[in-house]
Amino acid sequence: MGLTLKHLFLLLLVLSHHVDSANIVKSLPGLEGSLPFELETGYIGIGEDEDIQFFYYFIKSENNPREDPLLLWLDGGPGCSSLGGLLFENGPVALKSAVYNGSTPSLFSTTYSWTKMANIIYLDQPVGSGFSYSRTPIEKTSDTSEVKRIHEFLQKWLSKHPQFFSNPFYVTGDSYSGMIVPALVQEISKGNYICCKPLINLQGYVLGNPITYAEHEKNYRIPFAHGMSLISDELYESLKRTCKGNYENVDPRNTKCLKLVEEYHKCTDKINTQHILIPDCDKKGHGITSPDCYYYLYFLIECWANNERVREALHVRKGTKGQWQRCNWTISYDNNIISSVPYHMNNSISGYRSLIYSGDHDITMPFQATQAWIKSLNYSIIHDWRPWMIKDQIAGYTRTYSNKMTFATIKGGGHTAEYLPNETFIMFQRWISGQPL
């Protein structure tokens, strides 16, 4: 009987390890030697039966992990893997841009990693993105469903890493995560009051070029295009006069407006919407991109993540994921948060800090659109518009508000931090440490 109980106990240990597993990664294919930072990867089971398995990468701060802030990083899409944030935007390693020869793409250590002053959890969400998966089919997910699942993930992750409960906690991300992060901050805040112990030491959030109220924000693309000399003064004035600021959902009876919008598209459809100065070469990364194209890196990351040696090193469970994609656009998804502005308002009332930044060469989510919703919160300006500097050079412009919100542009930046990671790093470093930009 004792032997049977012992076997049962061992079986339960194995099963519990399978549900929630964490592994220390000492080295990565493509990078010589041992990792110069501490990396953990693992899965956290979500839901009553834990059928959903969220995959994460956790990198300890290279400074003082016991006291430095803990960040959760979410990529956009929805459906893009957080590995993109790690390898392109703010992680301690990045991919070398070199012609793919069939071997493992090479990595190099970066100088702009946010892990120099923070612990970061990079989470693959929603389910189906990156290496996250579900054991049973999921018909559809949504913004609000994912917010609750991410909150559950955090509670479970922290229960397994209790040493980080007291660290200042921030939710961070860019692009489509602008719809998720503010709602998640509110969810965590409410949880701290009504349900969840120990408390998450929530302090604020950071968003880059965030989608916030897409239906309205798209109307700022035409003013942006005019400001960047992509369309003529005459076309812009005609558009303003005829369309009255509504360029997206045009009344079908307003044929004159429709024709003018068509003229606008003729002028801009060949522009790279993520960064208007970079050639509009293939951004999907399916191997048809020329190696001299910026977005060749998107092809290389898929080669790297689909390499068997890489998957073994990351402790990806065999058979749980077929072809890894930088962004999985096939996820059945309900975009049921129409605007995240009310969440920003509630988070402001709750007193959380925030940093909202915009690469100023992004036409997908123009900086004017971001400024417009920030202005709609109706908070007074504490420090008015001014340049922020790096080594006596203007790196962008910034303004702070009475709701502890800082807005900053990154001069020459694009839709995500990957275009100017050094400048974004310096901006973040100053903000997270409480210094003026």
Secondary structure, DSSP 8 states (H G I E B T S, - for coil): -HHHHHHHHHHHHHHHHHHSEEEEE---TTS-SS-SS-EEEEEEEESTT--EEEEEEEE--SS-TTTS-EEEEE--TTTB-THHIIIIIISSEEE------SS---EEE-S--GGGT-EEEEE--STTSTT-EESS--S-EEHHHHHHHHHHHHHHHHHH-GGGTTS-EEEEEETTHHHHHHHHHHHHHHHHHHT-SS---EEEEEEES--S-HHHHGGGHHHHHHHTTSS-HHHHHHHHHHHTT--SS--TT-HHHHHHHHHHHHHHTTS-SS-TTS-----S-SS-S-TTSTTHHHHHHHHHHT-HHHHHHHT--TTS-SS--SB-TTS-EE-----SHHHHHHHHHTT-EEEEEEETT-SSS-HHHHHHHHHHT---EEEEEEEEEETTEEEEEEEEETTSEEEEEETT--SSGGGSHHHHHHHHHHHHTT---
